[in-house]
């Protein structure tokens, strides 16, 4: 009986850990890995939403949940950064909430400054 533990022609090929079926040793199945990847994507989206909310809250003193609904998931999937997403939402959905074109552009400029401030604070803290 050959009890060879090393690598070589008499050792059966080993499948990568992510491909192994769940067994006695508790390896993750491919399905579990896919669920984990979905959770990671959802966490990234949640972080994106929270950064959008920070920008809006700093300038307008309200949450993005207090304003008319915008296409946040679509903005995120289009790889927009939070500032671009907020500015797009302002143009597409919230322009009626702000009186006058001059005020609208002033708020856009304030949001750009809030984003720069947020990024500077994030870099200083980590």
Secondary structure, 3 states (H helix, E strand, C coil): CCCCCCCCCCCCCCCCHHHCCCCCCCCCCHHHHHHHHHHHHHHHHHHHHHHHHHHHHHHHCCCHHHCCCCCHHHHHHCCCCHHHHHHHHHHHHHHHHCCCHHHHHHHHHHHHHHHHHHHHHHHHHC
